[in-house]
């Protein structure tokens, strides 16, 4: 592969882990470039992402004096681009919902994505009180009301995923193309694992009411890609 692959993010981020875990699943070599100041407001801290978010995929090709870089933003977007860089046999390990429309699978995917975004807000609120009300354009006058709704919606999302996990896994298995062994996985399952394991890592909610999700994460954690992307702080010590 003549393209240099860099994933800008951090090892303690569940969105970054989606990208790095999928890179390992697809056998795409990459370099992780840590971001240390998540509360910074300069896009250059986030490799030029105007949304000030991670992860970012930076692809650089050509000789050093003529090299050109391409930036892609967002874990799901990055996952799809990584699949184009993988060998065909490796790319077939990952199942996409586009293969067939299954209402349950698509609904679950949306809720997992919502849960991941809410998790970020809860972590920021816990570690930096008042941060959610410091927007110059949309101030939040009552943090406690807003956070209470976030928490309620977060718990409702996890409860729904717990109740529908078994049919969801079956639906995702049906989505897999016939030539792909079920030893592979799907973007939705990767995201769900990263979310549940991040809740455990950060302690933002009790997982006791969700034994099926806990078991799912325990099984998924045995995949080599999961073991290689365990949550941790990037050296030097993260500042946020």
N, C-alpha and C positions, 0 to 999 in steps of 0.2 A: 504494500500500500504506500503510495507516494504522498499521501496527505497526512500532515501532522494534526493529531486530534488532541485538543485540550478541552477539559471540562472545568469551567470556572464555577466554584461553589465552595462547599465546606463539608467535611466528613460528618458533622453533627446535624446536617440538614436532610430531612426526609425527601424533599424534592430533588436535591442533588443525588441522593442515594438511588432514586429511581433511574436516573441517567447512568450512574456508574455501575449499578447492578446490571442493567441491560447491556452495557458495553461489555461486561464480563460474560454475560450469557451469550453474546454474539461473537465473542473472541475478537473484539476490536480494541487494539492497544490504544491507550490514552494516557495523558498526564493530567492530574488534578491540580488546578491552580487555586489555592485557598483564598477566600474573601474573609477578612477579619472584622470589618466594620459594617455590620448589617444595617445600622441606623444612619449611615452616611447618606448624604443627599447629592453626591456627585456621581453621575453615571459612569465616570471612568473607574470608580471603585468596583463596578459591576460589569467590567469589560464593555462598556458602552450601552448597556441595556437601559433605555430611557425609563422603564418601569421600576428601576432600582431593585431588581429581583434576581435571584439565582434559581436554577443554574443557567449558564450560558455555554453554548458549544462554539468553540472557535476552531475552524478548519483552515489550515495554512498549506498551500501547495506551491510548487515551483521552487527554483533555486533561490537562495537567501537574498540575492540582490534584486530578484524580480518577484519575490513571493507576494501572494495575494491571500488575504484572509476573508473568510465568510463567517458571519455571526448568526447563530440561531438561538432563540429565546424560548424557555419553557421546557419542562421535563418531557411531556408527551411529544412535542415537536422534535426535540432532540432524539428521542427514542426512534422515531420514524426515520430520521436522517441517518442514525447509526446503522439501521437495518440495511440501508443502501450501500454502506461501506463494508458490510460483512460478506463472507463467502456465502454462496447460495445454500450450502448445507447448514451453515450456522444460522442464517437468516430465517430458515424454516422452523427454528425452535420457538420463535415468538409468534403468538396468535394475535391477530388484530380483529376488532369487532366489525370492521368493514366487510369481512368475509361474508357475513350473513346478518340480517337484522333480527336480533332477539331482544324483545322489550325489556325483559328482566335484566339481561346483561348490560344493556345500555343505561338503564335506570340506576343500576348498582354502580356503574362507572361514574356517573354524574355525582352520586352521593359520596363515593370515595374521594373524588376530586374536591367536593365541598368540604369533607372532613379534613383533608390535608390543609386546605386554606384556613379553615377555622383553627386548626392546631397551631398554625403560625401565629395567629392573633392572640390565642390564649397564652402561648409561650412568651410573646412580647409583653403582654399585659402583666404576666407574673413577674418577669424579670425587670421590666421598666415601667412601673406604675405611672399612669398618666400619658404614656406614649401614644395611646390610641386617641387622645383628645387634643393632640398638638397640631392637627392639620390647619393650615392657614385658610383653606377654602371651605372645609366642612367640619367645623368644630362639633364635638360630641359633648353636650352639656352635662350628661349624667352617665358617667362611666359604668356605675353599678347596674343601671338598667340595661345598657347595651351588652355588658359582659354576661349578665344573667340570661339574656336571650341567646347569646353565643353558646353558652354552656348548655342550655336546654336543647338547642338545635343540634349541638355536638352529640349529646347523649341520645337524642332521638335518631340521629344518623347511625350511630353504633348499634342501637337496638334493632333498627331495620336490617342492617347488614348481618347481625347475629341471627335474626329470624329467617333470613333468606339465603344464608350462606350455602346450605346444601344444594338447593336448586340452582344457585348461582354457579357453583363449581361445575355442576352437570351441564349447564348452559354454555359455559366457557369451553368445556371439553367438546361439545357439539360444534362450536365455532372453529375448532382446530381443523385444518385441512387434512385430508386422509393420509397424505404422505408424511405429515409431521408426527413424530412419536409424542405421546403425552408426557414423555420425560421433559418436554419443553414447558413453557409457561405462557402467560398472556400479560399484556400491559396492565390490565385491571388487577390481576393477582399480584403483580409486582408492587403496584401502588398500594393495594390493601395491606400487604405485608409491611411495607415501609411505614405506613400510617400506624398500624397496631404496634409495631416494634418501637416506633418513636414515642408513642404514648407511654410505653413501658420505660423508655429511656428518660423522658422528661418528667414523668409522673403527673401529667396534666389531668388525668382522670383515673378512676379505679377501673381495672379490667375485670374485676370479679363478676360483674353481671353478664360478661360476654365470654363464657368458656369455649364456645365454638371458635370465636375469633382468636382466642389465645392459643388453642390447639392448632389452628390453621397456621399461625405465625411460628409456632414451635416446629412444625413439620417443614415449613418453607425455609426456616433458618438453617436447615441442614444442607441446603443447596450450596455448592462451592461459591457461587456468586454472592450469596448472602453472607457467608463467612468472611469473604474478602472485603466486604463493605460495612462492617460493623460500625455503629455510631461511636465516634470518638472526637476528641478535640484535636485540631490540627496544630502542630508546632509551628512557630512559637505560640504561647498561650493565647487563646482567642480573647479578644477584648470586649465581646458582646455576648 
